Amino acid sequence: MGKRGIGYQRKKYELSSVYNLGQKGDEFTVFKNEDQKLIINYKKIESPDITKQRTQRKNITLNFNTPLRLQELGKIITDPDSITPTLIIRNIERRIIVLSHFFCHADNIKLETEISDDEISISDNRLKPYFWKRYSSRQNKNIDLSGFIGKITFHGNIKKYYPLLLIGEKINIGKNTLFGLGEYLIE
């Protein structure tokens, strides 16, 4: 594929290396071009490593580094004020279910976490629109991948949802995660 090229202009490339980013930010080599070997002895992040973590914090900020694209009732959300804690949590759950289906062959996962409006609220919403398009040579047209980047702060009973928020930090959320969208860090 590198010799054929990728993208609209079929730019040629060479894959030099691939790294796995560990839970503590440490890097493990997965592939190096000069060795031409796939190294698969890196540490997996297990669910209990994440789900047993707890917090006593009342505020938590999600800092979206790549555009967050959320959909509700079949339509892309275009107003950052329409984003709610429930919508974020539901999208994390949906992503867990999809990944579990394809990579763990688990089809009976039900996560429907109950969230009430008085449990968690948004104390600060600094999400800003980010406009981005990519060219699809398969569809022969530009595809809109716009979303929101920036920070959103939740206030309230974070403790109950903290493990889900940690998982979301690892797997990205929303639409077009395959393109790296929906990546956030917890502050």
MOPEJO-V645718 format. One record per residue. N is the residue number from 1. PHI is phi in degrees with one decimal (999 if undefined). OMEGA is omega in degrees with one decimal (NA if undefined). Layout:
[[N	PHI	OMEGA] [N	PHI	OMEGA]]
This chain:
[[1	999	179.7] [2	-63.5	179.5] [3	-74.7	176.8] [4	-73.1	-178.4] [5	96.9	179.2] [6	-130.3	177.4] [7	82.1	-176.3] [8	-57.4	-176.5] [9	-97.4	178.4] [10	52.4	179.0] [11	-70.0	179.7] [12	-79.8	-179.7] [13	-151.7	175.1] [14	-136.3	178.5] [15	-79.2	-176.5] [16	-90.5	179.7] [17	-164.5	176.1] [18	-133.6	-179.9] [19	-124.0	172.9] [20	-103.1	179.0] [21	-90.8	-178.1] [22	-72.8	-175.8] [23	-63.0	-179.0] [24	-101.1	177.9] [25	87.9	179.2] [26	-81.3	-176.9] [27	-102.6	174.9] [28	-123.4	179.0] [29	-72.6	177.0] [30	-105.5	-178.8] [31	-151.8	171.5] [32	-130.2	-176.1] [33	-60.3	-177.2] [34	-65.4	177.8] [35	-87.2	-176.4] [36	55.8	179.6] [37	-128.7	173.8] [38	-93.3	-178.4] [39	-102.2	-173.5] [40	-116.6	-179.1] [41	-100.4	178.0] [42	-84.4	-176.9] [43	-75.8	175.7] [44	-81.0	173.1] [45	-90.8	-178.5] [46	-92.0	-179.6] [47	-54.4	179.9] [48	-61.4	177.4] [49	-59.5	-177.9] [50	-94.2	-170.8] [51	-69.6	178.6] [52	-86.0	178.5] [53	-74.6	-177.8] [54	-129.4	176.6] [55	-144.3	174.7] [56	-108.9	-176.9] [57	-64.2	175.4] [58	-101.3	178.1] [59	-125.0	175.8] [60	-144.3	-178.2] [61	-112.2	173.5] [62	-102.2	-179.2] [63	-106.4	-178.2] [64	-81.8	-179.2] [65	-87.3	177.0] [66	-122.7	-173.8] [67	-54.7	174.6] [68	-94.5	177.9] [69	-115.6	178.6] [70	-112.8	-179.0] [71	-126.1	176.0] [72	-138.5	-177.7] [73	54.4	175.5] [74	80.3	-179.0] [75	-123.4	177.3] [76	-67.9	178.2] [77	-76.4	-178.5] [78	-112.9	179.8] [79	-112.5	-178.1] [80	-61.2	178.8] [81	-73.5	177.6] [82	-84.4	-179.4] [83	-81.6	-177.1] [84	-122.1	174.7] [85	-57.0	179.0] [86	-60.3	-180.0] [87	-63.1	178.5] [88	-63.9	-178.6] [89	-62.1	179.0] [90	-61.1	178.8] [91	-69.1	175.0] [92	-63.1	179.1] [93	-60.5	180.0] [94	-61.4	179.9] [95	-66.2	177.3] [96	-60.6	-179.2] [97	-62.7	-179.8] [98	-64.3	179.9] [99	-64.5	178.4] [100	-64.0	178.8] [101	-64.2	-174.2] [102	-79.2	-173.6] [103	-107.9	179.6] [104	-120.4	-178.3] [105	54.5	178.4] [106	-101.5	-176.1] [107	-106.8	-175.1] [108	-112.8	-180.0] [109	-82.2	175.0] [110	-129.9	-174.9] [111	-114.5	-179.3] [112	-15.3	177.6] [113	-66.8	178.1] [114	-80.5	179.7] [115	-128.5	175.7] [116	-104.9	-175.6] [117	-61.6	-179.2] [118	-84.4	177.6] [119	-78.4	-179.0] [120	-132.9	175.1] [121	-132.0	177.0] [122	-96.8	179.7] [123	-94.2	179.7] [124	-155.5	179.9] [125	-123.6	179.3] [126	-115.0	176.1] [127	-78.2	-179.4] [128	-123.5	177.9] [129	-61.6	176.1] [130	-130.2	-174.9] [131	-96.9	-176.0] [132	-153.7	176.2] [133	-130.6	172.9] [134	-132.0	179.1] [135	-91.3	176.2] [136	-102.7	179.5] [137	-72.6	177.7] [138	-68.2	179.8] [139	-89.1	178.9] [140	59.5	178.3] [141	-161.5	175.5] [142	-77.5	179.1] [143	-114.0	179.6] [144	-78.3	177.1] [145	-121.4	-178.5] [146	-64.8	178.8] [147	-164.6	-179.2] [148	-122.8	169.7] [149	-123.6	-178.6] [150	123.6	-172.5] [151	-118.3	172.1] [152	-136.4	-176.3] [153	-112.9	176.4] [154	-100.2	177.6] [155	-128.9	176.1] [156	132.0	-176.6] [157	-80.2	-177.3] [158	-70.3	-173.3] [159	-48.3	-176.9] [160	-64.9	-173.6] [161	-104.8	-175.3] [162	-56.5	178.1] [163	-58.7	177.5] [164	-63.9	179.4] [165	-64.5	176.4] [166	-65.8	177.8] [167	-63.9	178.2] [168	-58.2	177.9] [169	-64.1	-178.6] [170	-86.6	-170.5] [171	-111.8	-176.2] [172	64.6	-177.3] [173	-138.1	177.1] [174	89.4	-178.7] [175	-86.1	174.3] [176	62.5	176.6] [177	-63.6	177.4] [178	-59.4	178.4] [179	-92.0	178.5] [180	89.2	-178.8] [181	-77.2	176.6] [182	77.6	179.4] [183	-85.4	176.8] [184	-138.5	173.9] [185	-120.7	177.6] [186	-87.6	178.0] [187	-110.7	NA]]
